[in-house]
């Protein structure tokens, strides 16, 4: 029975993602098995706090014997009068096989304090350990790391800031033109509500372009694509 459920979940995941990708782009679909064909092997985003550069976020794709590996890292340093007053580092590793999420490892270091969270597939379910060490089970297709356009067609994901399963709602705000290093990128803006309150932009191929949210101190944090995608 578990093999049948596993197979049904895999088919549903791939079918949903392909439908989403086709809806986002009339000419080219997002390849769920090889996202680097859309993004390139790696991509960088500049991080801003109240419109001031404070760090960088990197996204990398690799293929190996265990399938697709997606690596993400953010480094943020906020200074006042050139003196660092806040340091933040975020590292995430996702493992995918056949378009299905197999595992996630998260390490967050904030002002010297380390927190960890994990997700690991076990049969037809996934076992989650959140930032507080609590254990739970779920069946989640995506994470809150934004790079996968499949989140646009779902309402639950693995929240990588808490290590928990989160319900959310995405509402389309509208079409916008974003400027990236002098180039114009046609994008669609969406608004999250629920466990992740933020605005996110995807281009016509379903690639993540920008993110904006309010930090705990009320400041505006933005992740902006640093340079146009190589594969246009």
N, C-alpha and C positions, 0 to 999 in steps of 0.2 A: 504493500500500500504506500509506504514512504517513497518508493521509487516512482510510482505513478504521480504522486503529489509533486515530487521534485521536478519531474518532466513537465507537468502542467505549468508550474511556476516559471520554468525556464522559457517555455514557449510564450507564455503571457508577457514576460519581461521583454523579450526580443521583439514581439509583435507590437507592444505599446511604444517602444523606443523608435521603431521604424516608422510607425504612424506619425509620431511627434516630429521626427526629422523631416519627413516628407511634407508635413504641414508648414514647417518653418522655411523650406526652400523648394521652389518649384523646379530648380535646375540641378541641384546636387543634394544628396542626402548625407546625413551624419553617419559615418560608419561606426557602429557600436563596438565592433570587434577590433577596429584599428583607428582610434580617435586621433592618433598622430597624423593621419592622412588629412585631417582638417586643421589641427592646431600646429603641426610640426612636432619634432621630438621634444621641444621645450618651449615655454612661453613665460614671459615675465609681466608682472603688474606692479606699478608704483603705488605705494600706500600714502595717503594724505590724511592729516588731521586738521580740520578747519582750514583746508586748502594749503596746508604746509606739508612738504614731503617729510615723512618720518620713517619710511622703511620700504621694503620690497617683498613681494610674494612670487615664488617660482612654482611652476607646474611642469612635471616631466613624465614622459611615457616610455616604458621599456617593455620588451617582450622576452620571456624566458620559458623554461620548461614548465613552470607553474602557471603560465598564462600571462595576462597583462598586468603590469605593475605600474601604478600611478603614484608618484611622489609629489608632495606639496610641502612648502616651507615658507613661513612668514617670519620676518625679523622687524621689530619696531623699537625705536628708541626715541623718546620724547625728551627734549632738552629745554631748559629755561636759563637764559644767559649763558648758553653753551654747556651747562651742567646737566648731565642725564638725571632725570627725575622719574623716568618710567622705562622699564625694559620688558619686552615681551617676545617670546619665541614660540612658534607653533610648527610642529612637524607631524605629517600624516602620511601613512602608506596604505594604499588600497591594493588588494589582489582580486583580479577578475578572471573567470574562466567561462568561455562560451557566452559572454555577455552577462554573466551572473556574478554578483558580488559574493566573494568568498571570505574575505577578512579585511579588517581595518585596525590599524594601530595608531593611536594618537598620543603625542607627548607635548604638553604645554608647560613652559617655564615662564612664570610671571613674577618679576621682582625676586628672583632666586628660588621661588617655590615651584616644585614640579608636581604636575598632575598627569595621570594617564587614564586612557580609556581604550577598550578593545571591542571588536565584534568578530566572531568566528562562526562560520557555517558548520552545523552539525546535523547531517541528514536534511530534512525538509525545513528545519528551523535554523535560527542563528542565536548564539549565546552572546549577551552583551554584559560588559562590566563597565559601569559608569565611573565618572571622576571621583565619586565618593566610595567606590569599592562595592557598590550594590550589583547583584547579579539578576538578570532577567532574560526572557526569551522573546523573540520576535521573528517576523518574516518581512524583511525590508529589501527593496530593490536598489535604493540609492542612498547617498550620503548628502550632507549639507555643504560639500566642498565645491559646489556650483558648476564644475566643468561639464557635467553630464546633462544634456537637455532633456533626458527622461523625466527629470523632476517636474517638468512643465505639465506632465500628463499623469501625475500621481498626487497623493495627499499625505504620505507618510515617508519619513526618511530617518536615517541614523544621524542624530544631531552630534556633530563632532566637537562641539564646545561643551557638551554635558555628558556625552556617552550614552544617551538615552534615545529611545524611539520617540519621535515627535510627529504629531499631526500638524498640518499646516494648510493654508489656503493661498493660492496664487491668483491674483487678479491682473489682467492685462491693463496697463495704464495708457499705452499708446505707442505709436511709432515715433522714433527720434533719430536724428543724425548726430553721431558723436564724432568728434575730431580727435584723431590719434596721430601725433607726430606729423601734422599737416595733411593727413589723409582723412577722408570722410568715410564713416562706416554706418550703413543703414542698420538700425537696430530696433528691437521691441523692448519696451520697459515693462517689467512686471513688479507687483508689490506683494510681498509675503505678509501674512498675518498668522498668528498662532504662536508656535514656539520660536519662530525666527522672524522678527519684525525688521524688514529691510526692503530696499529696492534693488533689483538686479536687471541687467541688460544683456540680451543675446542678439547676435547678428542673424542674418538670413539663413546661415548654414547651421544655426543652433549652437554657435560657439559663445562661451561666456566672455563678455567684453568689460563689464563694469559692475561694481557693487557699492551700495551706500547704506549706512545705518548710523544710528546714534549710539555712542558709547555710554557707559554707566555714568560718566561725569558730565553728560550732555553735549559733548563735542561730536562733530560730524566726521565719521571715518569713511574714506572712499578707497576702493581698489580700482585703479584705472589701467587698462591695457597699455603697456609701455611703448609698444611699436606695432604697426600693422602686421597681421598674420602673414606668414610667408606664402601660405597656400590660399590664394584668393580665388 
